[in-house]
Amino acid sequence: MLAVKVFGKQDMRVVNVPKPTIDKPSDIIVKVKACGICGSDKAIYNGSNPFVELPRVMGHEFVGEIVEIGDEVTEFAVGDHVVIEPISYDGKCYACRQHMPNACVNLKVLGVHQDGGMQEYIKVPALQLHHIDKDIPWTTAVLSEPYTIAGNATTRGEVGLSKTVVIQGAGTIGQLSLRVAKAKGARVMISDVAQDKLDFAKDNGADAVVNVKNEDLVEKVKEWTNGEMANVVIDAVGAPSTFKTCLDIASVAGRIVPMGFSSAPVTITQQPIMQKQLTICGSRHQTFQFEPIIQAIEAGVLKDDGMTNQRFNIKDAQKALDLMNNDPDKARKIVLMFD
Ligand SMILES: [Zn+2]
């Protein structure tokens, strides 16, 4: 069977690997139907992801159909459509005991620490599988994992009814965070430098958009909130300057969710944190978001609506990565297909 394997910096090959087999009675084998490509996959390909161990089959956003189950599997059957949760954890460390297994000291992520979804078949423990209705197209189902990232960020930010939320960055995660925040009843403003991304956000529920190329975000937030400023700020850009802006545009008692993982230093002052009693919340992967997100997708509350705008066959994985590298603005979500 085919697998997309990264061997080194920009050395990715579609190779033949053995098909997985049932060894334990609790094993489940999934035929992968679609796998999204994430910015972190691009980083693995470019040699700039510090967490990955090579060689590695990439892919942590994937869905498929169960083709084989061990004798002890009861909650899944052959033919079921499933979304794969890419993280596993020890359940014992301090983070796990605080109900934050996404920050587990022994966190393992499919496609990063273990071979992931860019292969035709994969063996996954039942604990990491979630059912999804058969009438949901694979290209919509595959958005479940990126939607859970937005689910986690908005949960950490305590986004809720009538709160004002400002999202910096209208890329994939910014767009999905917008949709989840709207589904949770918030008022949402989103900013970017690319007008086409802002137009897409406007078409998908944004109450206000700000092009920071020619508009001042602080002034716009002040105007939009009648001086209160934003109750929740999600930074889906992750640059030093956008993190700094978070402190300026947050309201009193505001919550800030930085989503970047840049190691570049940022100069901020303590005053707004103390004076406004701000809460700055990290958000890594997701915790317990798959069930609510999948239910919202099944109910039609969260949709695709033009998000997966590029599709490639697994054999053309190189073309997909090249597009992501050379023309990232053309790809909201690139999906590898397997049929
Ligand atoms: Zn743990």
Residues whose N, C-alpha, C, O or C-beta is under 5 A from the ligand:
A	BS01	ZN	Y89 D90 G91 K92 C93 C96 C104 V105 N106
